[in-house]
Amino acid sequence: MNPILKSGVRILRPDEYVSLRNAIKSMEHQIILDTALLTGMRWVELQRFKKHPEWYEAKGGYIFLPKEASRKKKRTLKERYVYLSSQGKAIVPFFLKIEGNIPSRITWNENLKRWAKSAGIDPIGISAKTTRKTWESWLVATYPERILLIAMSQGHTAITAMNHYLNLPFSEDTKRKIKEYTSGWGI
């Protein structure tokens, strides 16, 4: 199948994600990849979250990102709640137990391309942004009626979510597999 690209960034199908993940030998790197996907956070937000586990509300099933979590100048929301799926709620505690800092964005980009090649996946468009765009795409494909909440959780407007993530070429089989990841999101 042809790669799905939006603004030059690769959006993965679940089978591609599994292949990429399986190419990673380090369990810590698998946990980082899972957390990056299942939170949909920007890489810098993920790095800062790692240093601030108090932002995670396990009972509520969300991460609160205060304004200092991101320094993106054009961000839509200064602070936001990142809602988690059932799998997201399960992986975040493991992420927070990883010793030390997570890799730089540049190192992570290089790792992702190397792992993609190892998995037999065309590395075109694969970067730290891939997990974020993949996650929002998967949420919109699963919960189109919640597009405003998805956009706010991702730090976007509903227009951005609709323009970039609605109507992607996911087959019915792919959508069924996506639901395994997004199940329980925002509940």
SVG drawing of the C-alpha trace seen along z (x, -y; Angstrom):
<svg xmlns="http://www.w3.org/2000/svg" viewBox="-21 -33 42 40">
<polyline fill="none" stroke="black" stroke-width="0.4" points="0.0,0.0 1.1,-3.5 2.2,-5.6 -0.3,-8.1 1.3,-11.6 -0.1,-14.8 2.0,-17.9 5.0,-15.7 4.5,-13.7 3.8,-10.0 0.6,-8.7 0.9,-5.0 -1.7,-2.3 -1.9,0.1 0.0,2.8 2.8,0.4 2.9,-0.8 3.2,2.8 6.0,3.6 7.9,0.4 7.5,1.2 8.6,4.8 11.8,3.5 12.8,1.8 15.0,3.9 15.0,1.8 11.9,2.1 12.4,-1.5 12.3,-2.8 9.1,-0.7 7.5,-2.3 8.6,-5.8 7.1,-5.0 3.9,-3.8 3.6,-6.8 4.3,-9.2 1.5,-7.5 -1.1,-7.0 -0.8,-10.6 -0.3,-12.4 1.9,-14.9 4.5,-17.1 8.0,-15.7 9.0,-18.7 5.8,-18.2 6.7,-14.5 10.1,-15.4 8.8,-17.9 6.1,-15.5 8.8,-13.0 10.2,-15.6 6.8,-16.4 5.0,-13.2 2.6,-15.2 0.9,-16.3 -0.6,-12.8 -3.9,-12.2 -4.3,-8.5 -7.8,-8.5 -9.1,-10.9 -7.3,-9.2 -5.7,-12.4 -2.5,-14.5 -2.7,-18.2 -0.3,-20.2 0.3,-23.6 1.4,-26.5 5.1,-25.8 4.8,-22.3 5.1,-23.7 6.8,-26.8 5.2,-26.6 4.6,-30.2 1.4,-29.6 -0.2,-27.0 -4.0,-27.3 -4.4,-26.5 -2.0,-27.7 -2.8,-24.7 -4.8,-21.6 -6.0,-18.2 -4.6,-15.3 -7.2,-12.5 -6.0,-8.9 -7.4,-5.6 -7.3,-2.5 -3.9,-1.6 -2.7,-5.1 -3.7,-4.8 -1.8,-1.5 1.5,-2.7 2.0,-6.1 3.0,-4.7 5.7,-2.6 6.9,-5.7 7.2,-7.7 9.5,-4.9 12.0,-5.1 15.4,-6.3 16.8,-9.5 15.7,-11.7 14.2,-10.6 16.2,-11.1 16.4,-14.4 14.0,-14.9 16.9,-14.7 18.1,-11.4 14.5,-10.1 14.0,-11.0 17.1,-9.1 16.1,-6.1 12.6,-6.0 14.0,-6.0 16.5,-3.3 13.8,-1.2 11.4,-1.7 14.0,-0.5 14.7,2.5 10.9,3.3 10.7,3.0 8.7,-0.2 9.4,-3.1 10.8,-5.8 9.4,-8.6 7.8,-11.2 8.6,-9.3 9.6,-11.6 8.8,-12.5 5.6,-14.2 4.4,-10.8 3.0,-9.5 1.2,-12.7 -0.4,-13.0 -1.1,-9.2 -2.9,-9.4 -5.1,-12.4 -6.0,-10.7 -6.9,-7.5 -9.1,-9.4 -10.9,-11.2 -11.5,-8.0 -12.9,-6.4 -14.8,-9.2 -15.8,-11.7 -18.6,-13.0 -16.0,-14.0 -13.9,-16.1 -14.0,-19.2 -12.8,-17.3 -10.1,-15.5 -8.9,-18.9 -8.8,-20.5 -7.0,-17.5 -4.4,-17.7 -4.1,-21.5 -5.8,-22.2 -8.9,-23.9 -11.8,-21.7 -11.1,-23.2 -7.5,-22.0 -8.7,-18.5 -11.2,-18.3 -8.9,-19.7 -5.9,-17.5 -7.3,-14.3 -10.9,-13.6 -11.3,-11.5 -8.0,-9.6 -7.9,-6.4 -8.4,-3.9 -10.1,-0.7 -12.8,0.8 -10.3,3.5 -7.8,0.8 -10.5,-1.2 -11.3,2.0 -7.6,2.3 -7.4,-1.4 -10.3,-1.0 -8.1,1.5 -5.8,-1.4 -8.4,-4.2 -10.9,-2.2 -11.8,-4.0 -10.4,-7.4 -11.8,-10.3 -13.8,-8.2"/>
</svg>
